[in-house]
Amino acid sequence: MAIYLKKDIPIKNTLTNKVTFISNLNKSLPHVKVGILNLMPTLEDTERQLIEVLDTKLLQVELDFIYLNTKKADEDKQSYYEKYYTSFSEIKNTYYDGIIITGAPLEHIAYHDIDYFEELKEFFKYTKTNVKSTLFLCWASQFGLQYFYGINRYYLKEKLSGLYEHYIVKETNLTKGFNDYFLIPQSRYCSIIESEISKRSDLILTSKSNESGVYIVESKDKKRVFLTGHAEYDLYTLDKEYKRDINKGLNIKPPCNYYKNNDPNKGPLYSWHSTATLLYHNWLYYYVYS
């Protein structure tokens, strides 16, 4: 049906031709309340990507963008948070049908050394009682699996970046309508220890890749979904990350299977958007709303 933003973030103005927005909720029609804890430094890119994949014709999606009070930010970003986002301290007694916790560029930092570590743990604890289903993305999935289930990550020899073929290990409502094999962007330095997942009777390994490892893990009660990759990424996100890393002087390979003929000068291929849309809509329909 449409997206209802509690606060009109600036990116809304660039999405009006792609996304249907409403100024008020119609409580007589199906709707869900979703919060997004945005930990990414690229705030507006992440907002746009998630709004696009959450836009659905069958539900009104009420969106709140949330920030942590203890997360250090420069003056401009702090001002942006205070104007367009809602702080965790303000919503501690609020119930959400769904919460999305984004990734963050923190893989080279020990969890306990992160400046907002204690508040993030408190937020995770909050989701146990105040959220129907929580979706953890990339780095958040690593920390979430460790926090809730004691499942550890391990460091890769080099950055995993590119488009990788995945397949369904066990079909759930989250993967309804998926092709047998599908491409998903990955961008990370760590991976999850798969053998530790198989020991848990309360978790499902839903999808994996022979190249990039574990992709989707979900709790059997649908309360938590962990995605190690970035289905929400748009066409140029991996390209921007690659060029950013090159400009930093990092010795890094081009994203795998991403550029035409694997040549960064020939531009990227867009071959995962339908899978991303289906994944997020299935989460909304079967885990958040139903």
C-alpha positions in Angstrom: 0.0 0.0 0.0 2.4 2.7 1.2 5.2 3.9 3.5 4.3 6.2 6.4 7.3 8.1 7.8 6.9 9.4 11.3 9.5 12.0 10.4 10.0 13.2 6.8 13.6 12.4 6.3 15.3 14.3 3.4 15.7 11.2 1.2 11.9 11.0 0.8 12.0 13.8 -1.7 14.1 11.7 -4.1 11.9 8.6 -3.8 8.5 10.0 -4.6 8.6 8.5 -8.1 9.6 5.1 -6.8 7.8 4.7 -3.5 4.3 5.5 -2.5 4.2 7.6 0.7 1.1 8.5 2.8 0.7 11.4 5.2 -1.6 9.4 7.6 -2.2 5.8 8.4 -5.6 4.3 7.6 -6.1 2.1 10.7 -8.9 0.1 9.0 -6.4 -1.2 6.5 -3.5 -3.7 7.2 -0.5 -2.0 8.6 2.7 -2.7 10.6 5.0 -0.6 12.7 8.7 -1.1 11.8 11.7 0.5 13.4 15.2 0.7 11.8 18.2 1.1 14.0 20.6 2.6 11.4 24.2 2.0 12.4 25.7 2.7 9.0 27.8 5.8 8.3 26.0 6.3 5.0 22.7 7.2 6.6 20.8 8.4 3.6 22.0 5.6 1.3 20.8 3.0 3.8 17.5 4.8 4.4 16.8 4.8 0.6 17.8 1.2 0.1 15.6 -0.1 3.0 12.6 2.1 2.1 12.6 0.7 -1.4 12.6 -2.9 -0.4 10.0 -2.4 2.3 7.5 -0.7 -0.1 4.7 -3.2 -0.6 1.2 -3.0 -2.2 -0.4 -5.1 0.5 0.6 -3.3 3.7 0.9 0.2 5.1 4.4 0.2 6.7 4.9 2.8 9.4 8.6 3.5 9.6 10.7 5.0 12.5 14.5 5.5 12.1 16.2 5.0 15.5 19.6 6.0 16.8 21.6 5.1 20.0 22.3 8.0 22.4 25.9 6.8 23.1 26.9 6.4 19.4 29.6 8.9 18.8 28.8 11.2 15.8 30.2 14.4 14.4 28.1 17.6 14.9 26.3 17.4 11.5 25.3 13.8 11.9 24.2 14.3 15.5 22.0 17.2 14.4 20.6 14.9 11.6 19.8 12.2 14.2 18.1 14.6 16.5 16.0 16.1 13.7 14.9 13.1 11.7 15.5 10.0 14.0 14.1 8.9 17.3 16.5 8.0 20.1 16.4 4.6 21.8 15.7 6.3 25.1 12.4 7.6 23.6 11.1 4.3 22.4 12.0 1.9 25.3 8.3 1.4 26.1 7.2 1.2 22.5 6.1 -2.0 20.8 7.2 -2.7 17.2 5.9 -5.4 14.9 9.4 -5.5 13.3 12.8 -4.0 13.9 15.7 -3.9 11.4 19.3 -3.5 12.8 21.7 -2.5 10.0 25.3 -3.5 9.6 28.2 -1.3 10.6 31.9 -1.1 9.6 33.1 -2.5 12.9 34.5 -5.9 12.1 38.1 -5.0 13.0 37.0 -3.8 16.5 36.2 -6.2 19.4 32.6 -6.0 20.4 33.4 -4.7 23.9 35.5 -1.9 22.5 32.7 -0.3 20.5 31.6 3.0 22.1 27.9 2.1 22.2 28.4 -1.6 23.1 26.4 -1.4 26.4 23.5 0.5 24.8 23.4 -1.9 21.8 23.2 -4.9 24.2 20.4 -3.1 25.9 18.7 -2.6 22.6 19.0 -6.3 21.8 17.5 -7.1 25.2 14.7 -4.7 24.4 13.8 -6.7 21.2 13.1 -9.8 23.3 10.0 -8.3 24.8 9.0 -5.4 22.6 9.4 -6.7 19.0 7.6 -9.4 17.2 10.4 -10.1 14.7 13.9 -8.6 14.4 16.0 -8.6 11.2 19.8 -8.4 11.7 22.0 -7.3 8.8 25.7 -8.2 8.1 27.7 -7.1 11.2 24.6 -6.9 13.3 23.9 -10.6 12.4 27.4 -11.5 13.7 26.9 -9.8 17.0 23.3 -10.9 17.3 24.1 -14.6 16.8 26.9 -14.2 19.4 24.6 -12.3 21.9 21.5 -14.5 21.7 23.0 -17.9 20.9 26.7 -17.9 21.7 27.6 -18.5 18.0 31.0 -17.1 17.1 32.5 -15.5 14.0 35.9 -16.0 12.4 38.0 -13.7 10.4 38.5 -14.3 6.7 42.0 -14.1 5.0 40.7 -11.2 2.9 37.6 -9.2 2.4 34.6 -11.0 1.0 33.1 -8.7 -1.5 30.9 -9.4 -4.5 27.9 -11.2 -5.9 27.7 -14.8 -4.8 25.4 -17.7 -5.7 23.3 -18.9 -2.8 20.8 -21.8 -2.4 18.1 -22.8 0.1 19.2 -25.4 2.7 15.7 -25.5 4.3 12.7 -23.8 2.8 10.8 -21.5 5.2 8.2 -18.7 4.6 11.1 -16.3 4.3 12.2 -18.0 1.0 8.8 -18.6 -0.5 9.0 -17.9 -4.3 12.8 -17.9 -4.4 14.6 -19.5 -7.3 16.7 -22.6 -6.5 19.8 -20.5 -6.9 20.0 -16.7 -6.4 22.7 -14.0 -6.2 23.2 -11.8 -3.1 25.8 -9.1 -2.5 28.3 -9.8 0.3 30.7 -7.3 1.9 32.5 -8.4 5.0 35.7 -9.5 6.7 34.1 -12.2 8.9 31.9 -15.3 8.6 29.8 -17.3 10.9 30.9 -20.7 12.2 28.3 -23.0 10.5 28.9 -26.0 12.8 27.8 -24.0 15.8 24.4 -23.3 14.1 23.8 -27.0 13.5 24.1 -27.7 17.2 21.2 -25.4 18.1 17.8 -26.9 18.0 16.1 -23.5 18.1 17.8 -22.2 14.9 17.4 -22.9 11.2 20.1 -22.6 8.6 17.9 -21.4 5.8 20.4 -20.5 3.1 24.1 -20.6 2.3 26.6 -20.3 -0.4 29.4 -22.7 -1.3 31.7 -19.7 -1.8 30.7 -17.2 0.9 29.2 -19.6 3.5 26.2 -19.0 5.8 23.7 -16.5 4.5 20.2 -16.8 6.3 19.8 -18.1 9.8 16.4 -17.8 11.6 15.0 -18.7 14.9 12.3 -21.4 14.7 9.8 -19.0 16.4 10.4 -16.4 13.6 11.4 -13.9 16.3 14.9 -13.3 14.8 16.3 -13.4 11.3 20.0 -13.1 10.6 21.3 -12.1 7.1 25.1 -12.1 6.6 24.8 -10.2 3.3 23.2 -7.1 1.8 20.2 -7.9 -0.3 19.1 -4.3 0.1 22.2 -2.9 -1.7 21.5 -1.0 -4.9 23.4 -1.3 -8.2 26.4 0.9 -7.2 26.9 0.2 -3.5 29.7 -2.4 -3.9 31.3 -0.2 -6.5 31.3 2.8 -4.1 32.8 0.6 -1.3 35.5 -0.8 -3.7 36.5 2.7 -4.8 36.5 4.0 -1.2 38.8 1.1 -0.1 41.2 1.8 -3.1 41.3 5.5 -2.2 42.3 4.5 1.3 45.3 2.7 -0.1 44.0 -0.8 0.8 45.2 -3.7 -1.3 41.8 -5.1 -2.2 40.4 -7.1 -5.1 37.4 -5.9 -7.1 34.0 -7.3 -6.0 33.7 -10.9 -7.3 31.1 -11.6 -10.1 29.9 -8.0 -9.9 31.4 -6.1 -12.9 30.8 -6.9 -16.5 33.6 -9.3 -17.5 34.9 -8.7 -13.9 36.3 -5.4 -15.2 35.7 -2.4 -12.9 35.8 -0.1 -15.9 32.8 -1.7 -17.5 30.3 -1.1 -14.7 28.3 -3.4 -12.4 25.5 -5.9 -13.1 22.2 -5.7 -11.3 20.9 -9.2 -10.8 19.5 -9.5 -7.3 16.8 -6.8 -6.9 13.8 -9.2 -7.3 15.3 -11.6 -4.7 15.8 -8.7 -2.3 12.2 -7.4 -2.7 10.8 -10.9 -2.2 12.9 -11.5 0.9 11.9 -8.3 2.6 8.2 -8.7 1.6 8.1 -12.3 2.9 9.6 -11.0 6.2 6.9 -8.4 6.4 4.0 -10.7 5.5 4.9 -13.9 7.3 7.0 -12.7 10.3 6.0 -9.2 11.1 2.3 -8.9 10.1 0.7 -12.4 10.0 
